[in-house]
Amino acid sequence: MSAMDLQGYLAVVADSDLFGCLALVSLMLLFTALSRRIRESGRHRLLTYIVLACVVAIQGAGTWYGNSNPA
C-alpha cells in the first residue's frame, strides 16, 4: 500500500462516523456499567474490550502514520 493510498484511507476513516459511533458506544457502556448486574455480564465485558481495543488500534495507527517518513 503506497503512502497516498494510506493517506486517503486514513482521511476517509477520520471523516467517517467511526469516532462518533465509538464515542456513543463508550457512553452507552459507561451508563450501563452503573448497574452491577449488567457490568458483570459477559456481553458487557466483551463490548468494553472491543471498544478499548479499537481505541488502542486507532492510536497505534495514528502514531505509526504520524512518525512515518514522507515519500
C-alpha positions as CSV (number, residue, x, y, z in Angstrom):
1,M,0.0,0.0,0.0
2,S,1.6,3.3,-1.0
3,A,1.7,6.4,1.2
4,M,-1.0,8.1,-0.9
5,D,-3.4,5.1,-0.5
6,L,-2.9,5.1,3.2
7,Q,-3.3,8.8,3.5
8,G,-6.6,8.6,1.5
9,Y,-7.8,5.7,3.7
10,L,-7.0,7.5,6.9
11,A,-8.7,10.6,5.7
12,V,-11.9,8.7,4.9
13,V,-11.7,6.9,8.3
14,A,-11.2,10.2,10.1
15,D,-14.1,11.9,8.3
16,S,-16.4,8.9,8.8
17,D,-18.7,8.3,11.7
18,L,-16.3,5.9,13.2
19,F,-15.3,8.2,16.0
20,G,-18.8,9.3,16.7
21,C,-20.1,5.8,16.9
22,L,-17.2,4.8,19.1
23,A,-18.0,7.7,21.4
24,L,-21.7,6.7,21.6
25,V,-20.9,3.1,22.3
26,S,-18.4,4.2,25.0
27,L,-21.1,6.4,26.6
28,M,-23.6,3.6,26.5
29,L,-21.2,1.3,28.1
30,L,-20.4,3.9,30.8
31,F,-24.1,4.3,31.7
32,T,-24.8,0.6,31.6
33,A,-21.8,0.0,33.9
34,L,-23.7,1.7,36.7
35,S,-25.7,-1.5,37.1
36,R,-23.6,-4.2,38.8
37,R,-25.7,-7.0,37.1
38,I,-25.1,-5.6,33.6
39,R,-21.5,-4.7,34.3
40,E,-20.6,-8.2,35.3
41,S,-22.2,-9.8,32.2
42,G,-20.0,-11.4,29.6
43,R,-21.6,-9.4,26.8
44,H,-20.8,-6.1,28.5
45,R,-17.2,-7.1,29.2
46,L,-16.7,-8.2,25.6
47,L,-18.1,-4.9,24.2
48,T,-15.9,-2.9,26.6
49,Y,-12.9,-4.9,25.5
50,I,-13.7,-4.3,21.8
51,V,-14.2,-0.6,22.3
52,L,-10.9,-0.3,24.2
53,A,-9.1,-2.4,21.6
54,C,-10.4,-0.1,18.8
55,V,-9.2,3.0,20.7
56,V,-5.7,1.4,21.0
57,A,-5.7,0.4,17.4
58,I,-6.7,3.9,16.2
59,Q,-4.0,5.4,18.4
60,G,-1.4,3.0,17.2
61,A,-2.2,3.6,13.5
62,G,-2.2,7.3,14.0
63,T,1.2,7.2,15.8
64,W,2.7,4.9,13.2
65,Y,1.4,7.1,10.3
66,G,2.5,10.3,12.1
67,N,6.0,9.0,12.6
68,S,6.5,7.6,9.1
69,N,8.8,9.4,6.7
70,P,7.1,11.2,3.8
71,A,7.7,9.6,0.4
